[in-house]
Amino acid sequence: MDRLKRIPVREQDPDVRNKNFEEVCHGYNKEEAVQEASRCLTCKNPLCRPGCPVNIDIPKFIKHIAEEEFEESAKTLAKYSALPAVCGRVCPQESQCEKTCILGKRGEPVAIGKLERFAADWARENDVDLSDKEPDNGHKVAIIGTGPAGITCAGELAKWGYDVTMFEALHEPGGVLIYGIPEFRLPKEKVVKSEVENLKKLGVKIETNVLIGQTVTIEELFEEGFEAVFIGSGAGLPKFMGIP
Ligand SMILES: Cc1cc2nc3c(=O)[nH]c(=O)nc-3n(C[C@H](O)[C@H](O)[C@H](O)COP(=O)(O)OP(=O)(O)OC[C@H]3O[C@@H](n4cnc5c(N)ncnc54)[C@H](O)[C@@H]3O)c2cc1C
C-alpha cells in the first residue's frame, strides 16, 4: 500500500446521480475504512487534533478502526461530539484536522472525515449504545434552538447529568441541518434524525413548535425552574447594531 495515497471513496456515478436526490458519497465500507485508517502514523504529538474545533482524540478513534474495534472507535467519538455522522459528512475537514495531518506534507492527508463518518454509521447500523452519562444532578437547563449549537450543548450537559430540555420554534429539530443542507449531501432520516435520537437516549427532552420570546419568555422559563438558559438560535435573520 502506498501510504501517501488515500483509499478512494465510492460515489454515485454522475449519470446516475443526475437523476436522483440520494446521497452522492457512499462512504467507506469496512475493508476500505481499515485500509485508510492503517495509513495513520499515530503521531506522538498529533497535529490533526488541535485542528479539530472540538479536540476529538483523532489518532485514538482511527487506531480503533485500523484494529477493527469499530464500537470502541464510535465510543471514542461520542465522548467529544454529539454529531459524528453529521460532521463526518459536512465539517470542512480539509481546512481543519486534515489540513494539519503530517501525511499531507508529502502526500494525501488521512481521510479523517470519511473515517469519522464510517465509525458513526457503523454504530448506527449496529445499534451501539452511546448513552454513557454521569448520574443525574437535578439541575435543569433550557436550550433554545435545536441546530448544531443547541445539540452540542444539550449533549455535553446531558452527559454531565443535567436535566436538559430543548425548545425549537419549527416543527422538527435540527436547525440548518434539516432545512439548509441538501439531502444529497446530508440525509435527514438516516443521519440527522438518528443523531437527534441519540440525544433523547441521553435523556434530553425536545419540545418543538415553541417560539421562545413569544410562546414562552425566558423569564417564564426561569420561573418554571430552569436554572440556566443556552441561546442557540442561529443567525437566520440579520440584526444590525445601528453603529455608524
Ligand atoms: C445552505 C447552508 C449550507 C450549509 N452547509 C454547511 C456545510 O456544509 N458545512 C458546515 O460546516 N456548515 C454549513 N452551513 C453552516 C451551518 O449550517 C451553521 O453554521 C450551523 O447550522 C449553525 O448552527 P446553530 O445551531 O448556531 O444555528 P441553526 O442551525 O440556525 O439552528 C438554530 C435553531 O434555532 C431555532 N430558533 C431560532 N430562534 C428561536 C426561538 N426564539 N425559539 C425557539 N427556537 C428558535 C431555529 O428554528 C433553528 O432550528 C450551512 C449553512 C447553510 C444556510
Ligand as a Chemical Component Dictionary entry (heavy atoms), coordinates in Angstrom:
data_LIG
# 
_chem_comp.id                   LIG 
_chem_comp.type                 NON-POLYMER 
_chem_comp.pdbx_formal_charge   0 
_chem_comp.three_letter_code    LIG 
# 
loop_
_chem_comp_atom.comp_id 
_chem_comp_atom.atom_id 
_chem_comp_atom.alt_atom_id 
_chem_comp_atom.type_symbol 
_chem_comp_atom.charge 
_chem_comp_atom.model_Cartn_x 
_chem_comp_atom.model_Cartn_y 
_chem_comp_atom.model_Cartn_z 
_chem_comp_atom.pdbx_ordinal 
LIG C1  C1  C 0 -27.493 26.389 2.931  1  
LIG C2  C2  C 0 -26.475 26.182 4.027  2  
LIG C3  C3  C 0 -25.497 25.187 3.859  3  
LIG C4  C4  C 0 -24.522 24.989 4.852  4  
LIG N1  N1  N 0 -23.573 23.995 4.670  5  
LIG C5  C5  C 0 -22.650 23.769 5.628  6  
LIG C6  C6  C 0 -21.688 22.722 5.487  7  
LIG O1  O1  O 0 -21.674 22.002 4.502  8  
LIG N2  N2  N 0 -20.777 22.557 6.473  9  
LIG C7  C7  C 0 -20.790 23.351 7.591  10 
LIG O2  O2  O 0 -19.961 23.138 8.493  11 
LIG N3  N3  N 0 -21.691 24.341 7.763  12 
LIG C8  C8  C 0 -22.605 24.575 6.808  13 
LIG N4  N4  N 0 -23.510 25.588 6.977  14 
LIG C9  C9  C 0 -23.452 26.392 8.200  15 
LIG C10 C10 C 0 -24.083 25.669 9.372  16 
LIG O3  O3  O 0 -25.303 25.098 8.955  17 
LIG C11 C11 C 0 -24.309 26.627 10.533 18 
LIG O4  O4  O 0 -23.034 27.116 10.939 19 
LIG C12 C12 C 0 -24.972 25.954 11.701 20 
LIG O5  O5  O 0 -26.215 25.378 11.336 21 
LIG C13 C13 C 0 -25.196 26.928 12.846 22 
LIG O6  O6  O 0 -25.746 26.205 13.916 23 
LIG P1  P1  P 0 -26.642 26.879 15.023 24 
LIG O7  O7  O 0 -27.079 25.794 15.944 25 
LIG O8  O8  O 0 -25.915 28.045 15.585 26 
LIG O9  O9  O 0 -27.906 27.506 14.262 27 
LIG P2  P2  P 0 -29.121 26.904 13.295 28 
LIG O10 O10 O 0 -28.638 25.666 12.628 29 
LIG O11 O11 O 0 -29.533 28.060 12.530 30 
LIG O12 O12 O 0 -30.196 26.497 14.385 31 
LIG C14 C14 C 0 -30.895 27.462 15.142 32 
LIG C15 C15 C 0 -32.243 26.874 15.547 33 
LIG O13 O13 O 0 -32.851 27.735 16.493 34 
LIG C16 C16 C 0 -34.242 27.841 16.222 35 
LIG N5  N5  N 0 -34.716 29.088 16.814 36 
LIG C17 C17 C 0 -34.376 30.356 16.458 37 
LIG N6  N6  N 0 -35.000 31.247 17.252 38 
LIG C18 C18 C 0 -35.751 30.523 18.144 39 
LIG C19 C19 C 0 -36.622 30.862 19.212 40 
LIG N7  N7  N 0 -36.848 32.142 19.535 41 
LIG N8  N8  N 0 -37.243 29.868 19.900 42 
LIG C20 C20 C 0 -37.027 28.581 19.594 43 
LIG N9  N9  N 0 -36.194 28.190 18.575 44 
LIG C21 C21 C 0 -35.577 29.151 17.872 45 
LIG C22 C22 C 0 -34.284 27.830 14.685 46 
LIG O14 O14 O 0 -35.581 27.463 14.230 47 
LIG C23 C23 C 0 -33.216 26.756 14.373 48 
LIG O15 O15 O 0 -33.780 25.465 14.351 49 
LIG C24 C24 C 0 -24.502 25.815 6.019  50 
LIG C25 C25 C 0 -25.497 26.791 6.184  51 
LIG C26 C26 C 0 -26.474 26.984 5.210  52 
LIG C27 C27 C 0 -27.514 28.050 5.411  53 
# 
loop_
_chem_comp_bond.comp_id 
_chem_comp_bond.atom_id_1 
_chem_comp_bond.atom_id_2 
_chem_comp_bond.value_order 
_chem_comp_bond.pdbx_ordinal 
LIG C1  C2  SING 1  
LIG C2  C3  SING 2  
LIG C2  C26 DOUB 3  
LIG C3  C4  DOUB 4  
LIG C4  N1  SING 5  
LIG C4  C24 SING 6  
LIG N1  C5  DOUB 7  
LIG C5  C6  SING 8  
LIG C5  C8  SING 9  
LIG C6  O1  DOUB 10 
LIG C6  N2  SING 11 
LIG N2  C7  SING 12 
LIG C7  O2  DOUB 13 
LIG C7  N3  SING 14 
LIG N3  C8  DOUB 15 
LIG C8  N4  SING 16 
LIG N4  C9  SING 17 
LIG N4  C24 SING 18 
LIG C9  C10 SING 19 
LIG C10 O3  SING 20 
LIG C10 C11 SING 21 
LIG C11 O4  SING 22 
LIG C11 C12 SING 23 
LIG C12 O5  SING 24 
LIG C12 C13 SING 25 
LIG C13 O6  SING 26 
LIG O6  P1  SING 27 
LIG P1  O7  DOUB 28 
LIG P1  O8  SING 29 
LIG P1  O9  SING 30 
LIG O9  P2  SING 31 
LIG P2  O10 DOUB 32 
LIG P2  O11 SING 33 
LIG P2  O12 SING 34 
LIG O12 C14 SING 35 
LIG C14 C15 SING 36 
LIG C15 O13 SING 37 
LIG C15 C23 SING 38 
LIG O13 C16 SING 39 
LIG C16 N5  SING 40 
LIG C16 C22 SING 41 
LIG N5  C17 SING 42 
LIG N5  C21 SING 43 
LIG C17 N6  DOUB 44 
LIG N6  C18 SING 45 
LIG C18 C19 SING 46 
LIG C18 C21 DOUB 47 
LIG C19 N7  SING 48 
LIG C19 N8  DOUB 49 
LIG N8  C20 SING 50 
LIG C20 N9  DOUB 51 
LIG N9  C21 SING 52 
LIG C22 O14 SING 53 
LIG C22 C23 SING 54 
LIG C23 O15 SING 55 
LIG C24 C25 DOUB 56 
LIG C25 C26 SING 57 
LIG C26 C27 SING 58 
# 
